[in-house]
C-alpha cells in the first residue's frame, strides 16, 4: 500500500496538529512553510539543537519545505507537489488562499482527487470567513469560557488550547472519513461550531429548558458530589455519579446520616450541606488516605496531580527523545505498524530532498535558493 502524502499549509496549532496526528498514523506529512520564518511557533523560545520546544509540540514527524508562494516559480513548485498529494490541510484565511491560488478551486484543477481540509474560525462560507480566530477568542464566543471558572470569579480560559485541539481532532476525523470514501472532498471545519458540538448536556439543557449554565469551578452542574475536595495536604477529585456509589461513600466515611440523600435530585437540592459536611471530614486526613479508603470502597476518586506527578505516574510511558528534545508519542496502541518516532523538522530541512524528488536539478535548486524562491536548510 502506498504511503499517504499530506501537504500541510498551517500555522500555530489547529492545522499543524492535524498534520502531526496524520504523521503519527504513518502518513508522509510535508509542511509547506513561507520564508523567512515559517510557522509562527518557530519563533517562540527556548530552542534545543535548533528546534523550538513550542514548535516541536505540534510538528514532530514531518518534513519541512520552504516555498515563496507569491512567486511564479514558487507556485510552480507547489503545483508539482500538489499533484503528488492525497490530502491538503490548511488553516490560512480563505482570502489568503485565493490570493496565493492555493484555495480548493485552484488546487482541484491541479489534482482532481485531492481531499482538501480548510480550518477557519467561522467557516469558509460565512460573513466572518476572514476574521482572525484564536483559541481563547473562540472559547469566549462559544459560551464555554462563560461556563468555566469559579462560581464567584471571572470567566476563565481552559488550561490548554482546547478549542484548537478539539478542532484538529474533528478535522482529522473528517479527513479519515473522506479518505475512506475515496475522495475527492472539500472539508470546511469551523472552530466555532466544533465547540458547540462539544457543549453536550449543557447545550441540551439550554435548548430544551432555557437554563443558562453558571460557573461552578470544579463542581459538576448536575451531579453531587462530583468535584475537588481539599485534604490536609492536597486535593483530590471525588466523582460520584450514581446512587450506589453515593451509598458506598457514606458507608466508607461512616456518615450513614448523609445516606438519606439517596437520589440525584435530593443531592442537587442539598448541594451546599453535603459539600460542607464532606469538606469538614476530608480536611482531617491526607490525600493519600482518602484516595486509598475510597478506592477500596469502589468510589470513583483520584488525586489531583501536578504535571510532574502526572508524568511520573502515567505520562512517561509515552515519552521518547530525539535530538535532545523529549516528545510525546501517539497514545493509541494497535497491532498495525505505528508512525515512526521522528523529530520536528528544522525550517527548510527537506526542501532540497523534496525538490530533487519532484525532478529539479541541484543546479536549479541552488538558483531558486539564490533568488529567494525557496529556503534550504544547510545544517
Secondary structure, 3 states (H helix, E strand, C coil): CCCCEEEEECCCCHHHHHHHHHHHCCCEEEEEECCCCCCHHHHCCCEECCEEHHHHCCCECEEEEEECCCCHHHHHHHHHHHHCCCEEEECCCHHHHHHHCCCHHHHHHHCCCCEEEEEECCCCCCCCCCCCCCHHHHHHHHCCCCCCCCCCCCCCCCCCCHHHHHHHHHHHHHHHHHHHCCCCEEEEEEHHHHHHHHCHHHHHHHHHHCCCCCCCCCCCCCCCCEEEEECCCCEEEEECCCHHHHHHHHHHCCCHHHHHCCCHHHHHHCHHHHHHHHHHHHCCCCHHHHHHHHHHCCCCEEECCCHHHHHHHCHHHHEEEECCEEEECCCCCCCCCCCCCCCECCCCCCHHHHHHHCCCCHHHHHHHHHCCCEECCCC
